[in-house]
Amino acid sequence: MSNGPIRSFLNVGTTCDGVVSRRAFLKQMSVAGAAGAAMSVGWQDMLVAQASELRKLGRSMILLWMDGGPSQFETFNPKVGSPNQGPAKAIKTKLPGVHFAEFWPRTAKVADRMAIIRSMRTNEADHFRAIKLTRTGYPINPTLAYPTWGSVVAHELEEPSVELPAFVRVGKPRIQTRDVNAGVLGPRYEAFRVDDPTKIPDDLLPTTTADRVRRRLSLTDRLDQAYADRGAKRAVSEKKAIYDRTSRFVLSSKTEVFDLEKEPKWLRDQYGHTSFGQGCLLARRLVESGVTFVEVFSTGGRNDAGWDTHGNGFRDTPNLCAESDAGYSTLLLDLEARGMLENTLVVWMGEFGRTPKIKKDGGRDHYSKGWLACLSGAGVKQGQVIGATDKDGKDVTDRPVGINELYGSFCHAMGMNADHEYVVGGQQPIRLVKGAQVVPELF
Amino acid sequence: MSIHNRTPRSSWCKVTFQAVATGLFCLSLVGGPTCLAASVPLDKLTGVVVDDAKAKTVGEWRNSTSSGNWVAAGYRVHRGPDASMQFTIKPVKPGPHHVRLAYSAGGNRERATPVTVAVAGQTKSYKIDQTKKPSDGACFHDLGLFDIPAGQSVVITVSTKGTSEYVIADAVQLLTPAELKVALSKPLPFGSAPKPTATKKDPPKPPAPPPTFKRQAAKNAGQSLAADALDKLVASSLKLESSFNVIDDEAFLRRVTLDLIGRQPTPAELDAYRKDTSNTKRATAIDRLLASESFGTNWANYWRDVIAYRQQEPELTFHDYGPFNKWLAERFNKNVGWDEVVFNMLTARGKIGQQPAATYIGFHQGNAHRLAGETSRIFMGVRIACAECHDDPFVEGLTQERFHGVAAFFARTNAKIAQLTSDNIEVLDKGKGEHRVPRGKVDLKPTTLDGQSIALGKNDLDRRVALASALVSGDNRQFAQAYVNRVWGRLIGRGMIEPIDDMGPGVEHSKVMPQVLDALADHLIASNFDTKSFMRLVMNTQVYQRDRTRATDHVALASPAVKKMNGDEVFASLVAALGLPNVTPERQKKTAAVRFPPPPKSTRDLVADAFSFDPSMADADVPRTMKQAMFLMNNPQVQARINASPGSDSLLARLLKSEANDGVIADHLYGVVLARTPSARERKIVQDYVTDIDQRTEAWEDVLWSLINSTEFTTRK
């Protein structure tokens, strides 16, 4: 694979966890530091330099998260004629010979904007473990909290001149404890959360005029200065930095991005009046305003089972598919119409798929041996199917794709070096993706 | 079904730690305990009754029907030291009457609620413990017999002055002795039959008794230390010669109050302290705060954060540290030795709800690897987690086998994870099994880091008792040193060894003051791990009382740093400064569609979410976040308390109404927000600002907003 614009010189040996021992890292650093000194830049400058190189690509990512694990059969890999298919019929798509389940009429029409991987294969079929794996790129590790991918991307690609946070989450996971946060990257890279895309987020807007807030801030500065002079210089400057950033955000005209009323009614209708649909619209607006990573949760809005359709699958799946079909297809077209798709990686996936075997009431259990992920934009070769499962949807028969390859491909599309290591608390370098590979068909 | 409301055997069903509306009153019934929560209508009560709806209130009292029994439409709740409620009640005929006060008790209530009864020119004062049930066991608390002269009323005042927990006021009742006798002989006249909300089929098994702790005398028992000796030792370690400024009285009181009881001093406390002219006033203040109940709560919160920040919640269970916090706070208040506290945590068994000490093992899900890593890190200041997967090539002798030797002590520890309620997580013995290095073929003997091992085949409890005994022993100096370094780190703002939980062995670190660390560890061991004695010692030193305004780097090691306050401290400060109410939304019900509703977030939770941090981080690494800034700048609840427009009942609105002098207003605001007097420079900044803005109310709102958003408000100097 290509390693992005600059290959990191921090590439030292990692352990099974992708963690370089701090001692080795520091040793490496002192060598690099000596080299850096010769060029009169420190290693931290080098890291900064590299990050800004990456930012020049201006890539963003939207992760559409089908929370609970969507079925392959009722979405983008129907098995017509197999006893495992159930009542859902297949329909033709824009791609000759490629069929989707009947619940996806609008997405079928934009199948030529998608690269559909039908051969995802992982080892985790338990929600908690699978969510950790598929949202961080690393298997669950009780002693090391790997950050969710949005935090990693924000950490790598954050553009300081943008008033908005680099990482925004839209909607909520269906079950609060089955979640992943910024982990070792800490609150600085936590997602800015928009639980309900149709409402302005809590504590965002000042309760008084912008002028008055500025007046208040300048009074605070004067009082803070008096405190700084009494021995609190560092505390004051730290606080001032975050208040500067926050006031740039909350007083910015860009907070209008959260107001979906600004969009024409017909477009809002197209996206669908669901939390997910309006969330997709918000995601587009956010990326348009310079946000680097947005994740949008799809849960169907009716219960906390979401896509986890063990029971009553045939009842719940059409509802789930309908919300996702409208939001997903409209997002792709909308991004394309605005010329944004080429710089925005859109990924549709969940933590795994569902079993070929159908339960009595139409439910399916968890399945990690042949599931789906769809990618669009950001240089991805669209209008193709990658990999396949057998006629009954049981086993991958062609081109199995693992998480390391999926995440390697994310990095490639985003212009990030998957082998790059980030440093936490000055001591624990963690590689963006362990054993990264790119799925070559994608690019 | 008969309800015995006078002598309930079991008391509380479940009271979570942050005013969560689940405290349901439990009454004992034939066939098992049942939880009841019910209203008593006014017209069914005998004697004379005045409900909270008719009382005169100061401050914001929220109505609630979350727990226990109540008169009429609910009871009133207030948290924060600035409210009161006054009932005026007149008997039908003069003569002796019992004055009774109704409140719904609960674990999160105030233990010393000030109540006064005034009649015929006499006033009697009480401190009511509202965590305990009222005297009739269900609703009414008897304040005693009063002779009421003809034509006179009784005035009963429930105040929140000096309180920090929830204060409840519901109703007052006058009963003649004869009426009281009748009332006590009958069940409370509930409006409708109380609905049982939970019924258990089997009475709970009595929990396994925890093993008793026996302190062994240390082989090399050290000496205890006095504050001046400690100062000398610090000075000689750092080769300090010059003298230093001691921090002024106000700053000292804020520092010591925050550090010991987790909030800033109230204006009244500040005033009393200013008036104390004795030259031992600082020592007296330290002793007063050490004796406060909030001391235990504050330090329990600290250790909860130390443990919780590295834990990952198990799937489908929301960790509730309420019972653990309460247990730990009690231990600290009773001054149980730190060695015993840790021994209890490591050896507890049973359900967390019944055995809160088992929280440490239970919330780590009994996982041997995590317990080995975290126990070493938290209680010994040694990070060995790297060796879980491989020999640590950079720490001499820290082999993978040594890590797993420690893990082997937990080889048979099992934690049964319960869904939703963490109280039901149960710590058990697996009954079999040994520990191996992953993919290893040899059973490892449980072996401590310093090589003490026990035989294979031991049961879970024997293993954990062996580990805990070796760990907390006075001969294991690292245990004492880890405590010293941590608490020193919290009080001074920087550990003698940083990172605070990475003290070696084999780790290169700058040992700044090794003699001081040793002497303090000696003191701790010699005092039988008396934590109050340790804090008293440190806080009485010049080091702790120093002003570091113009400190050089060198001196900075021996004077308290400015550090960020944690979520609990910020919330307490918001309550003190603004009377911010703690609003808890209703708990979402578990239904077929929503099977795992998250617990509701109270105002306190929101503040904790934004401001809390992992206390093992150095202050410089604790991030300031946009969430914090947005909360203080824009949160509507905070803004409503800053609002002083006519019609608002905020403290500021009242102040502006009663006071015309700008200087007095500025002094008052500095007192409640920052617990000090403004400097001349600050007075001028404020005065200039107020003069500059023509609209008086707006100007003072701006000043208050700016003080709340100042760096000082969320830091401890």
Interface residues (C-beta under 8 A of the other chain):
Chain A: T15 C16 D17 V19 S21 R22 R23 A24 H127 F128 P142 T143 A145 P165 I175 Q176 T177 R178 G186 P187 R188 E190 F192 D202 D203 L204 L205 P206 T207 T208 R212 V213 R215 R216 L217 L219 T220 R222 L223 D224 A226 Y227 A228 R230 G231 A232 R234 A235 V236 E238 K239 K240 A241 I242 Y243 R245 T246 S247 F249 V250 R302 N303 D304 A305 G425
Chain B: Q312 E313 P314 E315 L316 T317 F318 N367 H369 R370 G373 A385 C386 E388 C389 H390 D392 P393 F394 P499 D547 R548 T549 R550 A551 V562 K563 K564 A592 A593 V594 R595 F596 P598 F613 M617 A620 D621 P623 R624 T625 M626 K627 Q628 A629 M630 F631 M633 N634 N635 P636 Q639 S679 R681 E682 I685 Y689 I693 E698 D702 V703 W705 S706 L707 N709 S710 T711 E712 T714 T715 K717
